[in-house]
Amino acid sequence: MIRSCWLLLLFSANLLAADSAVDINSAGEVYLAAGLREQVRASLAPMPSKIRALFASESSRKLSDKQLAAVTAAAKRGFRIDVFEPPALAAFAANLDRHTGERSLAFLSSTVGKRMVQADTASAEIDEATIDKVTSGKLSVRSTPNRDALLARIGAAEQSATTAVQIYVAIGKAIAVGNALGSGLDLETARQAVAKSANAAADENLQASLKIPLARYLAYGYRDLSDSDLKAILSFMESKAGKIYVHASIAALSAGYDAMGRRCGERIGESWRELGQTEPPTPDASAGAP
């Protein structure tokens, strides 16, 4: 369920609270059956170049080549599957209950569930040039009003546009906080500095702008699934177990990407501090944050 590094959104924790957490091993079975490891891993390869581009374009001041090289090196060290999985699995387990875990595993192990996972994994592995063509509408697939309606409901169940923004913002905040920590600030001061740069209106605008591109991406990713397959996927996603599964998946992704972003940011701050004797002063904590 990750498409191109982004994915699903939060359902209210009050409405979807799990009965009791499952153990890590049980959560791991669902995690692997969902193909999350492969999907996350596919999203990590382009992260160093993306993070470098964000710092280069959004920093409050021009960064030196050495500072940008440090950003790239930090992203390579931070955005790794072994950094992602421990907190992600812990969060996944904490938000699943035994019944939901069993129902989710049963669906993911079914013929339709395996087709969905295969499609999601293939979508996560699409190259950026193809992604641009799909999301811009230059590359599309044939559809029908009924199929469009099914895909729209699946997209709504996953809340992919909102989640894409949340993960994007979470990565940016984690990097900024880590950067501040690596530069010598204490955690609370770092968080306050980052909070000042929050822009809810910009986040809402970004979410609105993503709805159509992500809808196109979903249609393309599920192009080989039949209408019957889509109905089965929708039935699970809209069930109580499916909603809790989505909530747990979002919690896992948020925890994992936050951990990777924090690791990356801390290393950036440390590297820039080391360069401080010969380089200009490091930008403030919010600089370079997505």
Solvent accessible surface area in square Angstrom, and as a share of the most:
residue,aa,sasa,rsa
1,M,1,0.01
2,I,1,0.00
3,R,13,0.05
4,S,27,0.17
5,C,9,0.05
6,W,63,0.22
7,L,4,0.02
8,L,0,0.00
9,L,19,0.09
10,L,86,0.43
11,F,43,0.18
12,S,53,0.34
13,A,60,0.47
14,N,142,0.73
15,L,149,0.74
16,L,16,0.08
17,A,67,0.52
18,A,29,0.23
19,D,123,0.64
20,S,71,0.46
21,A,64,0.50
22,V,23,0.13
23,D,87,0.45
24,I,84,0.43
25,N,122,0.62
26,S,42,0.27
27,A,0,0.00
28,G,13,0.13
29,E,97,0.44
30,V,3,0.02
31,Y,2,0.01
32,L,92,0.46
33,A,30,0.23
34,A,2,0.01
35,G,4,0.04
36,L,2,0.01
37,R,79,0.29
38,E,72,0.32
39,Q,0,0.00
40,V,0,0.00
41,R,122,0.45
42,A,28,0.22
43,S,4,0.03
44,L,15,0.08
45,A,88,0.69
46,P,37,0.23
47,M,8,0.03
48,P,18,0.11
49,S,72,0.46
50,K,79,0.33
51,I,2,0.01
52,R,84,0.31
53,A,56,0.43
54,L,31,0.15
55,F,2,0.01
56,A,60,0.47
57,S,90,0.58
58,E,83,0.37
59,S,20,0.13
60,S,87,0.56
61,R,85,0.31
62,K,186,0.79
63,L,9,0.05
64,S,32,0.21
65,D,115,0.60
66,K,119,0.50
67,Q,2,0.01
68,L,22,0.11
69,A,53,0.41
70,A,13,0.10
71,V,0,0.00
72,T,27,0.16
73,A,51,0.40
74,A,0,0.00
75,A,0,0.00
76,K,126,0.53
77,R,133,0.48
78,G,0,0.00
79,F,9,0.04
80,R,110,0.40
81,I,32,0.16
82,D,76,0.40
83,V,13,0.08
84,F,1,0.00
85,E,20,0.09
86,P,83,0.52
87,P,43,0.27
88,A,0,0.00
89,L,30,0.15
90,A,52,0.40
91,A,20,0.15
92,F,0,0.00
93,A,6,0.04
94,A,62,0.48
95,N,36,0.18
96,L,0,0.00
97,D,5,0.03
98,R,164,0.60
99,H,98,0.44
100,T,1,0.01
101,G,11,0.10
102,E,93,0.42
103,R,110,0.40
104,S,0,0.00
105,L,53,0.26
106,A,66,0.51
107,F,25,0.11
108,L,2,0.01
109,S,57,0.37
110,S,43,0.28
111,T,86,0.50
112,V,30,0.17
113,G,0,0.00
114,K,125,0.53
115,R,107,0.39
116,M,2,0.01
117,V,20,0.11
118,Q,130,0.58
119,A,13,0.10
120,D,0,0.00
121,T,24,0.14
122,A,55,0.42
123,S,1,0.01
124,A,7,0.05
125,E,110,0.49
126,I,31,0.16
127,D,83,0.43
128,E,86,0.39
129,A,63,0.49
130,T,29,0.17
131,I,27,0.14
132,D,89,0.46
133,K,106,0.45
134,V,1,0.01
135,T,30,0.17
136,S,60,0.38
137,G,33,0.31
138,K,171,0.73
139,L,64,0.32
140,S,86,0.56
141,V,49,0.28
142,R,235,0.86
143,S,50,0.32
144,T,70,0.41
145,P,118,0.74
146,N,81,0.41
147,R,25,0.09
148,D,75,0.39
149,A,54,0.41
150,L,14,0.07
151,L,12,0.06
152,A,66,0.51
153,R,121,0.44
154,I,0,0.00
155,G,17,0.16
156,A,56,0.44
157,A,12,0.09
158,E,1,0.00
159,Q,66,0.30
160,S,22,0.14
161,A,10,0.08
162,T,24,0.14
163,T,0,0.00
164,A,2,0.02
165,V,7,0.04
166,Q,70,0.31
167,I,2,0.01
168,Y,58,0.22
169,V,28,0.16
170,A,28,0.22
171,I,5,0.03
172,G,0,0.00
173,K,86,0.37
174,A,3,0.02
175,I,1,0.00
176,A,1,0.01
177,V,10,0.06
178,G,0,0.00
179,N,2,0.01
180,A,2,0.02
181,L,44,0.22
182,G,5,0.05
183,S,45,0.29
184,G,52,0.50
185,L,76,0.38
186,D,85,0.44
187,L,69,0.34
188,E,97,0.44
189,T,56,0.33
190,A,0,0.00
191,R,117,0.43
192,Q,97,0.43
193,A,32,0.25
194,V,6,0.04
195,A,63,0.49
196,K,178,0.75
197,S,59,0.38
198,A,62,0.48
199,N,84,0.43
200,A,74,0.57
201,A,63,0.49
202,A,47,0.36
203,D,45,0.24
204,E,118,0.53
205,N,104,0.54
206,L,62,0.31
207,Q,48,0.21
208,A,64,0.50
209,S,67,0.43
210,L,44,0.22
211,K,114,0.48
212,I,110,0.56
213,P,32,0.20
214,L,21,0.11
215,A,58,0.45
216,R,96,0.35
217,Y,1,0.00
218,L,10,0.05
219,A,20,0.15
220,Y,27,0.10
221,G,9,0.09
222,Y,0,0.00
223,R,105,0.38
224,D,129,0.67
225,L,12,0.06
226,S,54,0.35
227,D,48,0.25
228,S,77,0.50
229,D,8,0.04
230,L,0,0.00
231,K,111,0.47
232,A,38,0.29
233,I,0,0.00
234,L,9,0.04
235,S,76,0.49
236,F,13,0.06
237,M,0,0.00
238,E,71,0.32
239,S,29,0.19
240,K,151,0.64
241,A,4,0.03
242,G,0,0.00
243,K,71,0.30
244,I,6,0.03
245,Y,0,0.00
246,V,0,0.00
247,H,19,0.09
248,A,0,0.00
249,S,0,0.00
250,I,3,0.02
251,A,25,0.19
252,A,1,0.01
253,L,1,0.01
254,S,38,0.24
255,A,29,0.22
256,G,0,0.00
257,Y,1,0.00
258,D,54,0.28
259,A,26,0.20
260,M,0,0.00
261,G,0,0.00
262,R,59,0.22
263,R,117,0.43
264,C,0,0.00
265,G,0,0.00
266,E,54,0.24
267,R,66,0.24
268,I,0,0.00
269,G,0,0.00
270,E,63,0.28
271,S,14,0.09
272,W,3,0.01
273,R,138,0.51
274,E,118,0.53
275,L,39,0.19
276,G,40,0.38
277,Q,173,0.77
278,T,109,0.63
279,E,29,0.13
280,P,64,0.40
281,P,108,0.68
282,T,47,0.27
283,P,11,0.07
284,D,92,0.47
285,A,11,0.08
286,S,33,0.21
287,A,8,0.06
288,G,1,0.01
289,A,21,0.16
290,P,34,0.22
